[in-house]
Amino acid sequence: MSLEDAHRRFKDGLSGSVVVGELLKRHTSLRIGGPAALFVECATISDLAFATEVLADEEVEWTVLGKGSNVLASDTGYSGAVLILGRDFKRHSLAGDHLKSGAGVLLAALVQDAFKAGLSGLEFAVGIPGTVGGALAMNAGTRDEGIGSKVESVTVFVPGRGLVGIRGPEVAWGYRYSDLPRRGIIVETVLRVTGSDEVGIRRSMEASLRRRKRTQPLGVPSAGSTFVNPEGDSAGRLIEAAGLKGFKIGGAAVSDVHANFIVNTGDATAEDIVALIFVIKETVRELNGIELKPEVRFLGTFVEP
């Protein structure tokens, strides 16, 4: 493996940028994470093809990162290359009742632009952080509705093969899950929207946002929901019933607003978060016999306590 050779080749042939040792805490909503060996911005599809080819040649591990809204990055960082989607992936356009969006577009911006255009269908996503690509990867949404229900098609980039189109019904959508990440790098989607009156859309969005503000610790560093809700129950209810609301390890705390959120109170480390996740899992398992599954994605090397 040659990070140095990969870096050299990137500087010579990439239209985007490449940085050595970029701190991941600058790119995750938890504000936690050490340096990435290489932090590569791919501005175009050509960049993406070039970057994945170089990394394969140099045998360098890589991953794609959006806005890091459901990611816990290791304190020691990531020894491979982190790819982010730049310029050409941050565009969206409207054609009739279809909204085409690059994977790098902020979901919040897309929701607001749909509202301004008098388009209904994305109100449920108001207040959800991250990019469109990240939302598709995990079928982001509410307990009752996910973004997958709005997908007409998705385009992924498959290293060594190129762009592949996938129809919405061909994707395996589940609660906080889609099979898209294993099929390629999500680069674009077409969403179904419908025309509606601005007043109705505004009311629906405001209701959704009020609900989120009332039930989630917005404005505090977190990775969103820590655990997937087990079938027929709520992770937050189980954690609160276990008496863990407000419980702290180091700078990591179970939110007083919603027990399924772990927040960074200011100086939390990834080690603190992992230790708290472990305590929660063990406590809920001992009390209820339920094994909570983390919704958070782990980036880097971790040692379970």
C-alpha positions as CSV (number, residue, x, y, z in Angstrom):
1,M,0.0,0.0,0.0
2,S,1.4,3.4,-0.9
3,L,-0.4,6.4,0.4
4,E,2.4,8.6,-0.8
5,D,2.1,7.4,-4.4
6,A,-1.7,7.8,-4.3
7,H,-1.2,11.4,-3.0
8,R,1.3,12.2,-5.8
9,R,-1.0,10.9,-8.5
10,F,-4.0,12.8,-7.1
11,K,-2.1,16.0,-7.1
12,D,-1.3,15.5,-10.8
13,G,-4.6,14.2,-12.1
14,L,-7.5,15.3,-9.9
15,S,-9.6,18.4,-10.6
16,G,-10.8,18.3,-7.0
17,S,-8.6,18.6,-4.0
18,V,-6.6,16.3,-1.7
19,V,-5.4,16.9,1.8
20,V,-3.2,14.8,4.0
21,G,-4.2,14.4,7.7
22,E,-7.5,16.3,7.5
23,L,-9.2,16.0,10.9
24,L,-12.5,14.1,10.6
25,K,-14.0,16.0,13.6
26,R,-14.4,18.9,11.1
27,H,-16.6,16.7,9.0
28,T,-18.8,14.8,11.4
29,S,-21.9,16.1,13.3
30,L,-20.5,14.7,16.5
31,R,-17.5,16.9,16.1
32,I,-15.3,13.9,16.9
33,G,-12.5,12.2,14.9
34,G,-8.8,12.1,14.2
35,P,-7.0,12.6,10.9
36,A,-7.7,10.8,7.7
37,A,-4.6,9.7,5.9
38,L,-6.0,11.2,2.7
39,F,-9.1,13.4,2.3
40,V,-10.1,13.6,-1.3
41,E,-12.7,15.8,-2.9
42,C,-14.0,14.4,-6.1
43,A,-15.5,17.3,-8.1
44,T,-16.7,15.2,-11.1
45,I,-17.5,11.7,-12.2
46,S,-14.1,11.6,-13.9
47,D,-12.5,12.4,-10.5
48,L,-14.4,9.6,-8.9
49,A,-13.4,7.1,-11.5
50,F,-9.7,8.3,-11.3
51,A,-9.7,8.3,-7.5
52,T,-11.1,4.8,-7.1
53,E,-8.7,3.5,-9.9
54,V,-5.7,5.0,-8.1
55,L,-6.7,3.7,-4.7
56,A,-7.2,0.2,-6.2
57,D,-3.8,0.4,-7.9
58,E,-2.1,1.5,-4.7
59,E,-4.1,-0.9,-2.5
60,V,-5.4,1.9,-0.3
61,E,-8.6,1.4,1.6
62,W,-11.3,4.0,1.1
63,T,-14.7,5.2,2.1
64,V,-17.2,7.8,1.0
65,L,-18.3,10.5,3.5
66,G,-21.2,12.9,3.2
67,K,-21.8,15.4,6.0
68,G,-21.0,12.8,8.6
69,S,-24.4,13.1,10.3
70,N,-24.5,9.5,11.4
71,V,-20.8,8.7,11.7
72,L,-18.5,8.2,14.7
73,A,-14.9,8.6,13.6
74,S,-12.1,7.1,15.6
75,D,-9.9,9.3,17.8
76,T,-6.9,7.9,15.9
77,G,-8.5,8.8,12.6
78,Y,-8.8,6.7,9.4
79,S,-5.7,5.0,7.8
80,G,-7.2,5.1,4.3
81,A,-8.7,7.7,1.9
82,V,-12.0,9.5,2.7
83,L,-13.8,10.5,-0.5
84,I,-16.3,13.4,-0.6
85,L,-18.5,14.5,-3.5
86,G,-17.8,18.0,-4.7
87,R,-19.0,20.5,-7.3
88,D,-20.9,18.4,-9.9
89,F,-22.7,16.4,-7.2
90,K,-24.1,19.5,-5.4
91,R,-26.7,20.4,-8.1
92,H,-30.4,19.8,-8.4
93,S,-33.1,20.6,-10.9
94,L,-36.8,20.3,-11.4
95,A,-38.6,18.7,-14.4
96,G,-42.3,18.4,-14.0
97,D,-43.1,16.3,-11.0
98,H,-39.5,14.9,-10.8
99,L,-36.8,16.4,-8.7
100,K,-33.3,15.4,-9.8
101,S,-30.6,15.8,-7.2
102,G,-26.9,15.1,-6.9
103,A,-25.8,13.0,-3.9
104,G,-23.8,15.9,-2.4
105,V,-26.8,18.2,-2.1
106,L,-27.8,19.0,1.5
107,L,-31.1,17.3,2.2
108,A,-32.3,20.4,4.1
109,A,-31.6,22.6,1.1
110,L,-33.5,20.3,-1.2
111,V,-36.5,20.3,1.2
112,Q,-36.5,24.1,1.3
113,D,-36.2,24.5,-2.5
114,A,-39.0,22.1,-3.0
115,F,-41.2,24.1,-0.6
116,K,-40.3,27.4,-2.5
117,A,-41.3,25.7,-5.7
118,G,-44.6,24.7,-4.3
119,L,-43.7,21.0,-4.4
120,S,-45.0,18.5,-1.9
121,G,-43.6,15.1,-0.9
122,L,-40.5,15.9,1.2
123,E,-42.1,17.6,4.2
124,F,-41.3,14.6,6.4
125,A,-37.6,15.2,5.8
126,V,-37.5,18.7,7.3
127,G,-34.9,19.0,10.0
128,I,-33.0,15.9,8.9
129,P,-29.3,16.7,8.6
130,G,-26.8,15.3,6.0
131,T,-26.7,14.9,2.3
132,V,-29.2,13.4,-0.2
133,G,-26.7,10.5,-0.8
134,G,-26.5,9.8,2.9
135,A,-30.3,9.9,3.2
136,L,-30.6,7.4,0.4
137,A,-28.0,5.1,1.9
138,M,-29.9,4.8,5.1
139,N,-33.4,5.5,3.9
140,A,-33.6,8.5,6.2
141,G,-37.0,9.7,7.4
142,T,-39.5,9.3,10.2
143,R,-40.7,6.1,11.9
144,D,-43.5,6.0,9.4
145,E,-42.0,7.3,6.1
146,G,-38.6,7.1,4.5
147,I,-37.1,8.8,1.5
148,G,-37.1,5.5,-0.4
149,S,-40.8,5.9,-0.9
150,K,-40.1,9.0,-3.1
151,V,-37.4,7.5,-5.2
152,E,-38.0,7.2,-9.0
153,S,-34.4,6.2,-9.7
154,V,-30.9,6.2,-8.4
155,T,-27.6,6.4,-10.2
156,V,-24.6,4.8,-8.6
157,F,-20.9,4.7,-9.7
158,V,-19.4,1.2,-9.7
159,P,-15.6,1.3,-9.7
160,G,-14.2,-0.3,-12.8
161,R,-17.6,-0.4,-14.5
162,G,-19.0,3.2,-14.5
163,L,-22.5,4.6,-13.9
164,V,-25.4,2.2,-13.3
165,G,-29.0,3.3,-13.1
166,I,-31.4,1.6,-10.6
167,R,-35.1,2.0,-10.5
168,G,-36.6,2.9,-7.1
169,P,-38.6,-0.4,-6.8
170,E,-35.4,-2.4,-7.5
171,V,-33.8,-1.1,-4.3
172,A,-34.2,-3.0,-1.1
173,W,-35.6,-0.4,1.2
174,G,-36.1,-1.0,4.9
175,Y,-36.3,0.9,8.2
176,R,-33.1,2.9,8.3
177,Y,-31.7,0.7,5.6
178,S,-31.1,0.4,1.9
179,D,-28.9,-1.9,-0.1
180,L,-27.5,1.0,-2.2
181,P,-24.1,1.3,-0.4
182,R,-23.2,-2.3,-1.4
183,R,-24.2,-1.6,-5.0
184,G,-22.0,1.4,-5.6
185,I,-21.3,5.0,-4.8
186,I,-24.6,7.0,-4.9
187,V,-24.1,10.0,-7.2
188,E,-27.6,11.1,-8.2
189,T,-31.3,10.4,-7.7
190,V,-34.7,11.4,-9.1
191,L,-37.4,11.9,-6.6
192,R,-41.2,12.1,-7.2
193,V,-42.9,15.2,-6.0
194,T,-46.3,16.8,-6.6
195,G,-47.5,20.3,-6.9
196,S,-49.4,21.7,-3.9
197,D,-50.4,24.9,-2.3
198,E,-47.7,26.7,-0.4
199,V,-49.8,27.1,2.7
200,G,-50.4,23.4,3.0
201,I,-46.8,22.5,2.5
202,R,-45.7,25.1,5.1
203,R,-48.1,23.8,7.7
204,S,-46.9,20.2,7.2
205,M,-43.2,21.3,7.4
206,E,-43.7,23.4,10.4
207,A,-45.6,20.6,12.2
208,S,-42.7,18.2,11.4
209,L,-40.1,20.7,12.6
210,R,-42.0,21.4,15.8
211,R,-42.1,17.7,16.5
212,R,-38.4,17.3,15.9
213,K,-37.5,20.3,18.1
214,R,-39.8,19.0,20.9
215,T,-38.4,15.4,20.8
216,Q,-34.8,15.7,19.6
217,P,-31.7,17.5,20.9
218,L,-31.2,19.8,17.9
219,G,-28.3,22.2,18.1
220,V,-26.2,19.9,20.2
221,P,-23.4,17.7,18.5
222,S,-24.8,14.2,18.0
223,A,-25.0,11.5,15.3
224,G,-28.8,11.4,15.3
225,S,-30.4,8.3,16.6
226,T,-27.8,6.0,18.1
227,F,-29.8,2.7,17.8
228,V,-32.3,1.3,15.3
229,N,-35.7,0.9,16.9
230,P,-36.3,-2.8,17.5
231,E,-39.4,-4.2,15.9
232,G,-42.5,-3.3,17.9
233,D,-40.7,-1.1,20.4
234,S,-38.6,2.1,20.7
235,A,-34.9,2.2,21.5
236,G,-35.5,5.6,23.2
237,R,-38.2,4.1,25.5
238,L,-36.0,1.1,26.4
239,I,-33.0,3.3,27.3
240,E,-35.1,5.7,29.3
241,A,-36.9,2.8,31.1
242,A,-33.4,1.5,32.0
243,G,-32.8,4.8,33.9
244,L,-30.0,5.9,31.5
245,K,-31.4,9.3,30.4
246,G,-28.7,11.8,31.3
247,F,-26.1,9.1,32.0
248,K,-22.6,10.3,31.2
249,I,-19.2,8.8,30.4
250,G,-16.5,11.5,30.0
251,G,-17.9,14.1,27.6
252,A,-20.6,11.8,26.1
253,A,-24.1,11.8,27.5
254,V,-27.5,10.2,26.9
255,S,-29.7,13.2,25.9
256,D,-32.2,14.5,28.4
257,V,-34.5,15.3,25.5
258,H,-34.4,11.9,23.7
259,A,-32.7,8.8,25.2
260,N,-31.8,7.4,21.8
261,F,-29.5,10.3,21.2
262,I,-25.9,10.4,22.5
263,V,-24.6,14.0,22.6
264,N,-21.1,15.5,22.8
265,T,-21.3,17.8,25.7
266,G,-18.1,19.6,24.5
267,D,-15.1,17.4,25.0
268,A,-16.3,13.9,24.2
269,T,-14.0,11.4,22.5
270,A,-14.9,8.5,20.3
271,E,-13.8,6.3,23.2
272,D,-16.3,7.9,25.4
273,I,-19.1,7.4,22.9
274,V,-18.2,3.7,22.3
275,A,-18.1,3.1,26.1
276,L,-21.5,4.7,26.5
277,I,-22.9,2.6,23.6
278,F,-21.6,-0.5,25.3
279,V,-23.2,0.3,28.6
280,I,-26.5,1.1,27.0
281,K,-26.5,-2.2,25.0
282,E,-25.6,-4.3,28.0
283,T,-28.1,-2.7,30.3
284,V,-31.0,-3.0,27.9
285,R,-30.0,-6.6,27.0
286,E,-29.9,-7.6,30.7
287,L,-33.2,-5.9,31.5
288,N,-35.2,-6.8,28.4
289,G,-33.3,-9.5,26.5
290,I,-33.2,-7.1,23.5
291,E,-30.0,-6.6,21.6
292,L,-30.0,-3.0,20.3
293,K,-28.3,-2.5,17.0
294,P,-26.3,0.7,16.4
295,E,-27.6,3.0,13.7
296,V,-24.3,4.9,13.9
297,R,-21.6,4.1,11.3
298,F,-18.1,3.5,12.7
299,L,-15.2,4.9,10.8
300,G,-11.7,3.8,11.7
301,T,-10.4,1.4,14.3
302,F,-12.3,0.8,17.6
303,V,-11.7,-1.5,20.5
304,E,-14.9,-2.5,22.3
305,P,-14.6,-2.0,26.1
